[in-house]
Each structure stands twice: as structure tokens, then as C-alpha cells.
Amino acid sequence: MLLPLLTLAQKTAPENKVKHADPVFEDLTGDLGADKGDNEININLGYRNLEGLHHTLLTQLEFEYVPVKNLGIELLIPYTAYFTNPVPENPRPGNSLEFLQWTMQYTLFQSFKRNISLAVGLENAFQSQDPYSSPQENKRGFSVENIRYLPFLIIAKNWDDKFFLLFKGGSGVDHNLEDNSFDEIHRLTTAIHYKIPGENENYLGVELNKSVEEGDFEMFIRPQVKFEITDNFNIGTAVGFPVSKPDTKWSAFMRVAYEL
């Protein structure tokens, strides 16, 4: 008698979070509705093929920490290397740490009936000087010249664990410490994913990354694929094509994620 009751309880136990597909490039700060202890380490590699500028190779280390239910905190440490391709009018900047960033995300609401999640967050970045404005100073080390404050909103929808839609966007400011000026910034990411049939969490999708900074509109289309290697290890890759970025031919990005 006891065994059937236990089996029934396991089958009818409520889910602890609504499943959503995590974009490869503009990823979430932990899962929406993440449980305490759902920590993760990400190692990212990015490449940009630039027109008239030195090509760049970006490496990033991310640590995601979930201290309590629904709250994710992320620390991002990037390092940028520049290729010595022949661009005589633009001296090659030094390889450097160009910014440090932390992000906080809190899931406000989840509907298990409609498979919808709502979250808010804040991105706070401490940025060094523009590498092309003073290449020699760029080689001397990291110094904070700009601070970014970008609050954001996330809305995500899941259709039958097959199709996933996510919007992540917000408006904020860049604070220039040298002249105490402020510039508006606006971002919106739209992500659509399809779960490949099977037991593993494998996805095909596309991201539309849009931004307005200093009055300039930029948009990238990033087709992507994400493979679950083991229960706590996955790899995602994306290729970026600019819609309104004339100095960029194409870009690539790979994310290797390990759940602790």
C-alpha cells in the first residue's frame, strides 16, 4: 500500500521551476526560478572579424551563484586579444582586461499553467578606456573610466517543452567619470529556440541582439546550437551576422557551461 502512494506522490509532485532555453550569447544569470545552490561556471570564447580594424579574440570567465531561491548573481571577467593584421592607420591596441561586470537577476513570477516566467535584473559594468582611443595607454593596465548601470526585464514563454521564446531588454546609462557625463543605452534581445527531440537538452535557435548606444543602432542575428554533453555539462555555439554594423563582417561565440 505504501509503495503505490509514494509512486503517486513522486508523479504528482509540483515542479520547482518552469523550463526555458538559455540563449548562448546574451545568457541568463542562472535559470529563471533557479533553486539555491544552482551554481555554474562558464568559459566563453568569442571572435570578431572587423573591417579596417584589428580582429579580436575574446575570452571570458563567468561564475553564476544562486544564494537563495530565484536570485542569481554573476561575475564576468573578460580578456581581449588583438590580432596583428595589417591596418596601418590604426595601431594595434594592447591585449587587456577592458571591463569587469557583475549582474543580478531575480525571478518575480512563474506560471506553471501557462509556462511563463517574469524576471528583473541589473547589469553593472566597470569599463576601461576605448582601446583605439589611446592604444599605448591601453597597454599599461586596467583603469575605470566608465560605469554602466543597466536594469533589465525578462519575459519567457515555453510551449510544450518544444518551442521557447524569450525577451530580455532594458534602458540605462553609461557614466563617464572623466567629465561626469551620462549617455543613454538601450538593449533588447529576442531569442527563439526549438528543443531537438530526445532525452538530452539540445536546442536549435536564433538570437536577435539589438542595442542603441551614443545614438548608434546596432543589430546582430545569431543562429545557434546548444548541446547537452552530460547532466551538468553543455556547449553552445553561435555565429553573428551584423545588420547595421558596417565595420564587422561576422563574429563567432562559444559557451562552455559546467553546473557545480
Sequence and secondary structure as in RCSB ss.txt:
>XXXX:A:sequence
MLLPLLTLAQKTAPENKVKHADPVFEDLTGDLGADKGDNEININLGYRNLEGLHHTLLTQLEFEYVPVKNLGIEL
LIPYTAYFTNPVPENPRPGNSLEFLQWTMQYTLFQSFKRNISLAVGLENAFQSQDPYSSPQENKRGFSVENIRYL
PFLIIAKNWDDKFFLLFKGGSGVDHNLEDNSFDEIHRLTTAIHYKIPGENENYLGVELNKSVEEGDFEMFIRPQV
KFEITDNFNIGTAVGFPVSKPDTKWSAFMRVAYEL
>XXXX:A:secstr
 HHHHHHHHHHH   SS      SSS  SS TT  TT  EEEEEEEEEEESSS  EEEEEEEEEEEEETTEEEEE
EEEEEEE     TTS     B  EEEEEEEEEEEEETTTTEEEEEEEEEEEE   TTT HHHHTT     EEEEE
EEEEEEEEETTTEEEEEEEEEEEEEETTTTEEEEEEEEEEEEEEE SSSS  EEEEEEEEEEETTEEEEEEEEEE
EEEEETTEEEEEEEEEESS TTEEEEEEEEEEEE 
